[in-house]
Amino acid sequence: MALPKNMRLKGHRSFNYIHKNSKKYHGKLMTFKVAKSNPEILLSHKLRNKSNNLRVAIAISKKVSKKAVERNKIRRILQEWILTNIQKIHNHKPYWLLVNLNSGVFCNDREILLEEFQNLMFKSHLIK
């Protein structure tokens, strides 16, 4: 179950903006970079009407796991959590989130992964 298009973050300018203007939240397994949204960057992707919602990108390096199957499994687990726990009430928050899994740390345990993900979501005030 992938993120809907209106929640995905794409384009190199979006990522450059996040790297320069974000606040970072660190955990043992992952790092969050949260920045206020900048809808003007997304105009080239024709995303005018819903560009002020929460948008998410999940980046998992090959250093986490060499196997794409395992990286995709982790990505799907995190995306599923986002879809089930981010309600329409929270979609109005104009933030962009980049999730980076720490390289060299592979955690195949779904519970541990989701616990840290949820803790960082609370810590970053993206959910209450």
N, CA, C and O of each residue as an XYZ file, in Angstrom:
512
protein
N       0.834     -1.155      0.000
C       0.000      0.000      0.000
C       0.896      1.241      0.000
O       1.498      1.574      1.021
N       0.983      1.906     -1.114
C       1.868      3.064     -1.257
C       1.154      4.341     -0.826
O      -0.073      4.388     -0.737
N       1.940      5.362     -0.564
C       1.366      6.657     -0.221
C       0.636      7.227     -1.427
O       1.087      7.044     -2.558
N      -0.482      7.913     -1.211
C      -1.157      8.560     -2.333
C      -0.296      9.679     -2.901
O       0.574     10.214     -2.214
N      -0.539     10.023     -4.133
C       0.290     11.028     -4.798
C       0.268     12.374     -4.093
O       1.256     13.108     -4.130
N      -0.855     12.709     -3.446
C      -0.912     14.011     -2.775
C      -0.147     14.030     -1.458
O      -0.073     15.075     -0.812
N       0.430     12.888     -1.039
C       1.257     12.858      0.169
C       2.729     12.638     -0.138
O       3.571     12.773      0.750
N       3.052     12.302     -1.381
C       4.442     12.022     -1.733
C       5.202     13.313     -1.980
O       4.663     14.304     -2.472
N       6.442     13.262     -1.628
C       7.338     14.384     -1.857
C       8.273     13.996     -2.986
O       8.901     12.938     -2.936
N       8.374     14.839     -4.004
C       9.239     14.480     -5.113
C       9.912     15.720     -5.690
O       9.479     16.848     -5.457
N      10.967     15.486     -6.440
C      11.699     16.558     -7.078
C      12.934     16.955     -6.301
O      12.889     17.116     -5.081
N      14.031     17.111     -7.010
C      15.296     17.430     -6.337
C      15.254     18.772     -5.634
O      15.936     18.956     -4.626
N      14.460     19.727     -6.145
C      14.372     21.028     -5.468
C      13.694     20.892     -4.106
O      14.045     21.600     -3.163
N      12.726     19.985     -4.004
C      12.059     19.743     -2.720
C      13.043     19.190     -1.702
O      13.063     19.617     -0.548
N      13.859     18.237     -2.138
C      14.835     17.636     -1.231
C      15.931     18.628     -0.851
O      16.369     18.654      0.299
N      16.373     19.435     -1.798
C      17.362     20.469     -1.470
C      16.797     21.443     -0.440
O      17.495     21.846      0.490
N      15.527     21.818     -0.611
C      14.871     22.722      0.335
C      14.827     22.097      1.727
O      15.114     22.770      2.717
N      14.471     20.821      1.808
C      14.391     20.148      3.114
C      15.763     20.079      3.771
O      15.890     20.351      4.964
N      16.789     19.719      3.008
C      18.133     19.610      3.588
C      18.613     20.952      4.137
O      19.322     20.983      5.143
N      18.241     22.061      3.495
C      18.708     23.368      3.933
C      17.865     23.967      5.055
O      18.391     24.694      5.898
N      16.556     23.671      5.078
C      15.639     24.384      5.973
C      14.945     23.511      7.003
O      13.909     23.904      7.539
N      15.478     22.355      7.287
C      14.743     21.428      8.152
C      15.243     21.450      9.589
O      16.355     21.880      9.896
N      14.365     20.967     10.444
C      14.732     20.682     11.824
C      14.886     19.176     11.916
O      14.050     18.435     11.399
N      15.950     18.712     12.571
C      16.268     17.286     12.580
C      15.901     16.652     13.920
O      16.074     17.241     14.987
N      15.387     15.422     13.817
C      15.052     14.629     14.994
C      15.723     13.273     14.820
O      15.501     12.586     13.824
N      16.548     12.891     15.800
C      17.352     11.684     15.672
C      16.834     10.566     16.568
O      16.409     10.791     17.701
N      16.885      9.354     16.022
C      16.590      8.154     16.773
C      17.710      7.157     16.528
O      18.649      7.442     15.785
N      17.611      5.984     17.154
C      18.653      4.972     16.937
C      18.604      4.410     15.531
O      19.647      4.123     14.944
N      17.414      4.247     14.982
C      17.263      3.609     13.679
C      17.050      4.577     12.527
O      17.348      4.246     11.379
N      16.535      5.774     12.818
C      16.207      6.687     11.731
C      16.335      8.137     12.152
O      16.437      8.464     13.335
N      16.326      8.997     11.143
C      16.400     10.435     11.338
C      15.249     11.081     10.577
O      14.964     10.718      9.436
N      14.598     12.036     11.216
C      13.538     12.802     10.565
C      14.087     14.180     10.235
O      14.812     14.776     11.031
N      13.741     14.677      9.067
C      13.988     16.067      8.712
C      12.635     16.672      8.392
O      11.963     16.252      7.450
N      12.239     17.658      9.179
C      10.927     18.269      9.035
C      11.115     19.737      8.668
O      11.852     20.467      9.330
N      10.433     20.158      7.595
C      10.503     21.543      7.153
C       9.091     22.033      6.841
O       8.220     21.248      6.465
N       8.878     23.323      6.999
C       7.595     23.899      6.590
C       7.473     23.739      5.081
O       8.455     23.829      4.345
N       6.251     23.502      4.643
C       6.065     23.265      3.209
C       6.338     24.533      2.412
O       6.182     25.649      2.908
N       6.741     24.335      1.189
C       6.997     25.424      0.250
C       6.318     25.056     -1.067
O       6.968     24.531     -1.971
N       5.006     25.328     -1.187
C       4.245     24.875     -2.347
C       4.752     25.402     -3.684
O       4.502     24.786     -4.720
N       5.454     26.520     -3.682
C       5.955     27.072     -4.951
C       6.911     26.107     -5.644
O       6.992     26.082     -6.872
N       7.630     25.317     -4.859
C       8.571     24.352     -5.432
C       7.829     23.284     -6.225
O       8.340     22.790     -7.230
N       6.624     22.923     -5.780
C       5.877     21.836     -6.413
C       5.040     22.275     -7.601
O       4.390     21.438     -8.227
N       5.032     23.560     -7.933
C       4.210     24.021     -9.049
C       4.584     23.350    -10.365
O       3.722     23.139    -11.217
N       5.855     23.013    -10.539
C       6.280     22.359    -11.779
C       5.725     20.945    -11.887
O       5.689     20.379    -12.980
N       5.286     20.360    -10.755
C       4.686     19.018    -10.764
C       3.168     19.079    -10.861
O       2.484     18.065    -10.725
N       2.632     20.322    -11.107
C       1.189     20.525    -11.247
C       0.409     20.045    -10.014
O      -0.652     19.433    -10.141
N       0.938     20.325     -8.844
C       0.293     19.943     -7.584
C      -0.150     21.201     -6.846
O       0.329     21.477     -5.746
N      -1.050     21.955     -7.438
C      -1.439     23.237     -6.862
C      -2.468     23.103     -5.743
O      -2.342     23.755     -4.707
N      -3.487     22.264     -5.945
C      -4.624     22.297     -5.037
C      -4.347     21.697     -3.662
O      -4.922     22.168     -2.681
N      -3.508     20.698     -3.546
C      -3.279     20.050     -2.257
C      -1.810     20.119     -1.835
O      -1.331     19.266     -1.088
N      -1.118     21.115     -2.308
C       0.320     21.155     -2.061
C       0.672     21.624     -0.662
O       1.846     21.614     -0.291
N      -0.322     22.039      0.131
C      -0.031     22.534      1.472
C      -0.227     21.478      2.542
O      -0.128     21.791      3.729
N      -0.504     20.232      2.162
C      -0.696     19.147      3.120
C       0.641     18.582      3.577
O       1.706     18.970      3.096
N       0.548     17.649      4.526
C       1.731     16.909      4.945
C       2.217     16.058      3.781
O       1.437     15.333      3.163
N       3.493     16.149      3.489
C       4.097     15.341      2.428
C       5.267     14.584      3.013
O       5.989     15.101      3.866
N       5.459     13.336      2.545
C       6.445     12.449      3.146
C       7.308     11.809      2.064
O       6.821     11.449      0.992
N       8.598     11.675      2.365
C       9.524     10.896      1.538
C      10.294      9.983      2.479
O      10.754     10.407      3.539
N      10.428      8.720      2.078
C      11.159      7.751      2.885
C      12.365      7.296      2.089
O      12.219      6.701      1.021
N      13.554      7.573      2.601
C      14.798      7.223      1.914
C      15.511      6.129      2.698
O      15.824      6.287      3.878
N      15.757      5.021      2.016
C      16.450      3.902      2.651
C      17.665      3.565      1.801
O      17.531      3.162      0.646
N      18.829      3.727      2.365
C      20.085      3.521      1.652
C      20.392      2.039      1.455
O      19.881      1.184      2.179
N      21.224      1.756      0.477
C      21.700      0.386      0.286
C      22.569     -0.059      1.450
O      22.782     -1.255      1.651
N      23.067      0.895      2.210
C      23.877      0.545      3.379
C      23.024     -0.069      4.482
O      23.548     -0.762      5.353
N      21.717      0.176      4.457
C      20.813     -0.436      5.425
C      20.674     -1.915      5.105
O      20.798     -2.766      5.985
N      20.413     -2.213      3.828
C      20.318     -3.594      3.369
C      20.625     -3.615      1.882
O      20.149     -2.762      1.133
N      21.407     -4.572      1.461
C      21.753     -4.676      0.041
C      20.557     -5.128     -0.792
O      20.501     -4.864     -1.993
N      19.604     -5.806     -0.159
C      18.474     -6.373     -0.885
C      17.342     -5.354     -1.001
O      16.856     -4.829      0.000
N      16.934     -5.086     -2.242
C      15.843     -4.147     -2.485
C      14.536     -4.642     -1.877
O      13.698     -3.843     -1.461
N      14.366     -5.947     -1.828
C      13.155     -6.524     -1.247
C      13.018     -6.108      0.213
O      11.926     -5.751      0.654
N      14.101     -6.149      0.955
C      14.065     -5.770      2.368
C      13.864     -4.268      2.543
O      13.133     -3.840      3.437
N      14.507     -3.468      1.697
C      14.321     -2.015      1.766
C      12.872     -1.648      1.443
O      12.288     -0.790      2.104
N      12.298     -2.286      0.444
C      10.909     -2.007      0.075
C       9.940     -2.454      1.162
O       8.913     -1.813      1.384
N      10.262     -3.540      1.832
C       9.419     -4.024      2.923
C       9.377     -2.998      4.053
O       8.310     -2.703      4.590
N      10.533     -2.461      4.407
C      10.600     -1.429      5.444
C       9.814     -0.193      5.008
O       9.071      0.385      5.801
N       9.978      0.212      3.750
C       9.275      1.377      3.223
C       7.757      1.163      3.295
O       7.021      2.070      3.684
N       7.296     -0.017      2.925
C       5.852     -0.309      2.969
C       5.326     -0.310      4.398
O       4.213      0.156      4.640
N       6.099     -0.822      5.346
C       5.687     -0.820      6.752
C       5.481      0.618      7.229
O       4.470      0.919      7.864
N       6.422      1.501      6.930
C       6.320      2.894      7.371
C       5.184      3.617      6.650
O       4.470      4.410      7.264
N       5.010      3.355      5.366
C       3.925      3.988      4.617
C       2.562      3.547      5.135
O       1.634      4.352      5.221
N       2.443      2.271      5.477
C       1.184      1.761      6.013
C       0.849      2.443      7.330
O      -0.306      2.794      7.571
N       1.857      2.635      8.190
C       1.633      3.322      9.459
C       1.144      4.746      9.211
O       0.216      5.212      9.871
N       1.768      5.430      8.262
C       1.379      6.806      7.951
C      -0.071      6.852      7.481
O      -0.849      7.692      7.934
N      -0.431      5.955      6.579
C      -1.787      5.966      6.040
C      -2.840      5.648      7.091
O      -3.939      6.202      7.045
N      -2.532      4.780      8.025
C      -3.525      4.416      9.035
C      -3.579      5.400     10.192
O      -4.611      5.492     10.858
N      -2.509      6.138     10.456
C      -2.466      7.007     11.639
C      -2.537      8.499     11.345
O      -2.835      9.283     12.246
N      -2.278      8.900     10.143
C      -2.419     10.312      9.808
C      -3.824     10.499      9.272
O      -4.142     10.064      8.164
N      -4.657     11.143     10.058
C      -6.039     11.337      9.667
C      -6.185     12.641      8.916
O      -5.255     13.445      8.850
N      -7.342     12.839      8.359
C      -7.623     14.067      7.606
C      -7.441     15.300      8.492
O      -7.108     16.379      8.002
N      -7.659     15.133      9.784
C      -7.508     16.257     10.716
C      -6.071     16.787     10.681
O      -5.850     17.996     10.749
N      -5.099     15.878     10.575
C      -3.694     16.280     10.622
C      -3.150     16.672      9.258
O      -2.045     17.210      9.179
N      -3.885     16.423      8.183
C      -3.370     16.711      6.853
C      -3.203     18.200      6.584
O      -2.490     18.586      5.658
N      -3.849     19.031      7.378
C      -3.736     20.462      7.127
C      -2.395     21.018      7.584
O      -2.051     22.150      7.245
N      -1.640     20.249      8.341
C      -0.345     20.749      8.817
C       0.605     20.885      7.636
O       0.904     19.900      6.961
N       1.072     22.075      7.387
C       1.906     22.309      6.195
C       3.375     21.968      6.436
O       4.219     22.858      6.538
N       3.668     20.682      6.525
C       5.041     20.249      6.744
C       5.450     19.218      5.708
O       4.621     18.488      5.164
N       6.735     19.178      5.455
C       7.334     18.138      4.613
C       8.248     17.322      5.504
O       8.993     17.869      6.318
N       8.185     16.006      5.343
C       8.952     15.093      6.177
C       9.818     14.203      5.307
O       9.337     13.582      4.360
N      11.097     14.148      5.638
C      12.026     13.222      4.995
C      12.513     12.255      6.068
O      13.105     12.664      7.067
N      12.257     10.969      5.849
C      12.665      9.927      6.782
C      13.886      9.230      6.198
O      13.814      8.670      5.104
N      15.002      9.257      6.912
C      16.225      8.564      6.505
C      16.524      7.472      7.508
O      16.658      7.738      8.703
N      16.628      6.249      7.032
C      17.055      5.176      7.923
C      18.567      5.247      8.058
O      19.274      5.437      7.069
N      19.061      5.096      9.268
C      20.498      5.183      9.512
C      21.203      4.032      8.817
O      20.767      2.883      8.891
N      22.291      4.354      8.146
C      23.021      3.327      7.409
C      23.722      2.372      8.361
O      24.214      2.766      9.418
N      23.753      1.132      7.968
C      24.417      0.110      8.755
C      23.552     -0.482      9.846
O      23.942     -1.465     10.476
N      22.375      0.100     10.084
C      21.483     -0.416     11.111
C      20.279     -1.026     10.417
O      19.411     -0.311      9.914
N      20.232     -2.344     10.393
C      19.095     -3.024      9.774
C      18.256     -3.649     10.873
O      18.746     -4.447     11.672
N      17.002     -3.281     10.901
C      16.080     -3.830     11.894
C      14.922     -4.472     11.157
O      14.128     -3.784     10.515
N      14.825     -5.777     11.249
C      13.762     -6.503     10.578
C      12.543     -6.664     11.474
O      11.526     -7.207     11.042
N      12.632     -6.198     12.719
C      11.528     -6.323     13.661
C      10.553     -5.168     13.458
O      10.879     -4.008     13.713
N       9.371     -5.502     13.003
C       8.337     -4.509     12.693
C       7.978     -3.657     13.911
O       7.804     -2.444     13.792
N       7.867     -4.288     15.079
C       7.449     -3.580     16.293
C       8.464     -2.509     16.699
O       8.089     -1.380     17.016
N       9.732     -2.863     16.686
C      10.784     -1.916     17.067
C      10.832     -0.755     16.085
O      10.962      0.402     16.486
N      10.728     -1.066     14.807
C      10.764     -0.053     13.754
C       9.594      0.917     13.914
O       9.787      2.132     13.869
N       8.393      0.395     14.097
C       7.215      1.247     14.219
C       7.205      2.038     15.524
O       6.708      3.164     15.565
N       7.758      1.449     16.597
C       7.811      2.161     17.868
C       8.687      3.406     17.749
O       8.312      4.486     18.205
N       9.853      3.242     17.134
C      10.720      4.413     16.977
C      10.123      5.421     16.016
O      10.224      6.626     16.243
N       9.498      4.945     14.938
C       8.861      5.841     13.977
C       7.773      6.670     14.661
O       7.683      7.879     14.451
N       6.952      6.016     15.479
C       5.881      6.713     16.180
C       6.459      7.699     17.195
O       5.954      8.815     17.321
N       7.500      7.309     17.915
C       8.129      8.217     18.880
C       8.667      9.471     18.196
O       8.521     10.577     18.717
N       9.285      9.299     17.035
C       9.801     10.480     16.313
C       8.673     11.336     15.738
O       8.817     12.553     15.630
N       7.558     10.716     15.369
C       6.407     11.483     14.895
C       5.864     12.372     16.021
O       5.512     13.529     15.789
N       5.799     11.823     17.242
C       5.359     12.611     18.407
C       6.396     13.681     18.745
O       6.044     14.830     19.014
N       7.651     13.308     18.730
C       8.736     14.228     19.084
C       8.776     15.422     18.133
O       9.060     16.547     18.546
N       8.492     15.170     16.866
C       8.519     16.238     15.861
C       7.199     17.009     15.796
O       7.065     17.938     15.000
N       6.227     16.631     16.624
C       4.926     17.284     16.707
C       4.122     17.194     15.416
O       3.278     18.052     15.155
N       4.367     16.182     14.617
C       3.555     15.983     13.414
C       2.223     15.330     13.759
O       1.244     15.484     13.030
N       2.186     14.603     14.870
C       0.930     14.086     15.394
C       0.880     14.373     16.877
O       1.904     14.609     17.518
N      -0.330     14.349     17.413
C      -0.496     14.650     18.843
C      -0.919     13.433     19.589
O      -1.109     13.488     20.804
